[in-house]
Amino acid sequence: MRSSSGSDEAAMTMWGWRERLGRLRSEDGSAVIEFIFLGVLMLVPLIYLVMVLGRIQAGSYAVTTAAREAGRAFVTTGEGEDARARAEAAANIAFADQGFDGLGSLEITCSATPCLTPDARVETTTRVSVPLPLVPQFARDVVPLRVPLTASQLSTVDRFRGAQ
């Protein structure tokens, strides 16, 4: 009797191991892990794309606003004021507003000499290079690090400027 109960215990122990191995081999819960893994794997590039597009959009706002405001500041300069200094200050404020403080540049060209001649056209061109966020060192040779953006604004000096 003892041997049969001993063999029953051995069979039960063996069956217990098989049952446990079967549970380990089953795929219960693996769909959740796969979903989380694939979700994270796809979410990281999507978040990076949103970051890059956000910085490029901010750069686009910065150059267009800087060109427009620099042109307005230049053509509305009063007597005795430095028009270029006003335009550069306006452009720097627009660049700083979008987080590109010190990264943008301004170029002013006039259709007449002096620039503030009534009915003269003043073109302001602004440029900024938007750095790509989180680009690692090993990828710097393959991936361009900056996206150059440019905007121009054509402003006209008031026709009745000399009549003031």
C-alpha positions as CSV (number, residue, x, y, z in Angstrom):
1,M,0.0,0.0,0.0
2,R,2.8,2.2,0.8
3,S,4.4,1.8,-2.6
4,S,1.1,2.7,-4.3
5,S,0.7,5.8,-2.2
6,G,4.4,6.7,-2.9
7,S,3.8,6.3,-6.6
8,D,0.6,8.3,-6.3
9,E,2.6,11.1,-4.7
10,A,5.2,10.8,-7.4
11,A,2.6,11.0,-10.1
12,M,0.9,13.9,-8.4
13,T,4.3,15.7,-8.1
14,M,5.1,14.9,-11.7
15,W,1.6,16.1,-12.8
16,G,2.1,19.3,-10.7
17,W,5.3,20.1,-12.6
18,R,3.7,19.4,-15.9
19,E,0.8,21.7,-15.0
20,R,3.2,24.4,-14.0
21,L,5.3,24.1,-17.1
22,G,2.1,24.2,-19.2
23,R,1.1,27.4,-17.5
24,L,4.5,28.9,-18.1
25,R,4.4,27.9,-21.8
26,S,0.9,29.3,-22.4
27,E,0.5,32.8,-23.8
28,D,-1.8,34.2,-21.1
29,G,-1.0,37.9,-20.6
30,S,1.6,38.1,-23.4
31,A,-0.7,40.2,-25.6
32,V,-0.6,42.9,-23.0
33,I,3.2,42.9,-22.9
34,E,3.4,42.9,-26.7
35,F,0.9,45.8,-26.9
36,I,2.9,47.8,-24.4
37,F,6.2,47.1,-26.1
38,L,5.0,48.0,-29.5
39,G,3.1,51.0,-28.2
40,V,6.3,52.4,-26.6
41,L,8.3,51.5,-29.7
42,M,6.0,53.4,-31.9
43,L,5.3,56.3,-29.5
44,V,8.9,57.3,-29.1
45,P,9.4,58.3,-32.8
46,L,6.0,60.0,-32.8
47,I,6.9,62.1,-29.8
48,Y,10.3,63.0,-31.5
49,L,8.5,64.0,-34.7
50,V,6.1,66.2,-32.7
51,M,9.1,67.9,-31.0
52,V,10.9,68.5,-34.3
53,L,7.8,69.9,-36.0
54,G,7.1,72.1,-33.0
55,R,10.6,73.6,-33.1
56,I,10.3,74.1,-36.9
57,Q,6.9,75.8,-36.5
58,A,8.3,78.0,-33.8
59,G,11.2,78.9,-36.1
60,S,8.7,79.7,-38.9
61,Y,6.7,82.0,-36.5
62,A,10.0,83.6,-35.4
63,V,11.3,84.5,-38.9
64,T,7.9,85.8,-40.2
65,T,7.2,87.9,-37.2
66,A,10.7,89.2,-37.0
67,A,10.7,90.2,-40.7
68,R,7.3,91.9,-40.4
69,E,8.0,93.8,-37.1
70,A,11.5,94.8,-38.3
71,G,10.0,96.3,-41.5
72,R,7.3,98.2,-39.5
73,A,9.8,99.5,-37.0
74,F,12.2,100.6,-39.8
75,V,9.6,102.5,-41.9
76,T,7.9,104.2,-38.9
77,T,11.1,105.6,-37.4
78,G,10.8,109.2,-36.3
79,E,13.3,112.0,-37.0
80,G,16.6,111.6,-35.1
81,E,16.1,107.9,-34.4
82,D,18.3,105.1,-35.7
83,A,16.1,103.0,-38.0
84,R,18.4,100.0,-38.2
85,A,18.7,99.8,-34.4
86,R,14.9,99.9,-34.1
87,A,14.5,97.2,-36.7
88,E,17.1,95.0,-35.1
89,A,15.5,95.4,-31.6
90,A,12.1,94.5,-33.0
91,A,13.5,91.4,-34.8
92,N,15.4,90.3,-31.6
93,I,12.2,90.5,-29.6
94,A,10.4,88.3,-32.1
95,F,13.3,85.8,-32.1
96,A,13.4,85.7,-28.3
97,D,9.7,85.3,-28.1
98,Q,9.9,81.9,-29.8
99,G,13.1,80.8,-28.0
100,F,15.7,81.7,-30.7
101,D,17.4,84.5,-28.7
102,G,20.7,85.3,-30.5
103,L,20.2,82.7,-33.2
104,G,18.4,84.9,-35.9
105,S,19.8,87.4,-38.3
106,L,18.3,90.4,-40.1
107,E,19.2,91.9,-43.4
108,I,17.7,95.2,-44.6
109,T,17.8,96.4,-48.3
110,C,16.4,99.7,-49.5
111,S,15.1,100.7,-53.0
112,A,16.2,104.3,-52.5
113,T,19.0,106.3,-50.9
114,P,18.5,107.4,-48.2
115,C,16.3,104.5,-47.1
116,L,13.6,106.6,-45.5
117,T,12.8,108.6,-48.7
118,P,8.9,108.9,-49.0
119,D,7.4,106.0,-51.1
120,A,10.7,104.0,-50.9
121,R,10.5,100.3,-50.4
122,V,12.4,98.5,-47.7
123,E,12.8,94.8,-47.7
124,T,13.6,93.0,-44.4
125,T,14.9,89.4,-44.6
126,T,15.3,87.3,-41.5
127,R,17.0,84.0,-41.1
128,V,17.2,81.4,-38.4
129,S,18.7,77.9,-38.3
130,V,16.5,75.6,-36.1
131,P,18.6,73.0,-34.3
132,L,17.1,69.5,-34.3
133,P,16.5,68.3,-30.7
134,L,18.2,65.3,-29.2
135,V,20.4,64.4,-32.2
136,P,23.2,62.1,-30.9
137,Q,26.8,62.6,-31.7
138,F,27.1,59.5,-33.9
139,A,24.3,60.7,-36.2
140,R,25.7,64.2,-36.7
141,D,27.5,63.3,-39.9
142,V,24.5,61.7,-41.5
143,V,21.6,63.8,-40.3
144,P,21.6,67.6,-40.8
145,L,21.5,69.3,-37.4
146,R,19.8,72.5,-38.4
147,V,16.8,73.4,-40.6
148,P,17.4,76.8,-42.2
149,L,14.3,79.1,-42.4
150,T,14.0,82.5,-44.1
151,A,11.3,85.1,-44.4
152,S,11.0,88.4,-46.2
153,Q,8.8,91.4,-45.7
154,L,8.4,94.4,-48.1
155,S,7.4,97.6,-46.4
156,T,6.8,101.0,-47.9
157,V,7.8,104.3,-46.3
158,D,4.9,106.6,-45.9
159,R,4.3,108.9,-48.9
160,F,3.5,111.9,-46.7
161,R,6.4,111.3,-44.4
162,G,8.1,114.7,-45.2
163,A,4.8,116.6,-44.6
164,Q,4.8,116.0,-40.9
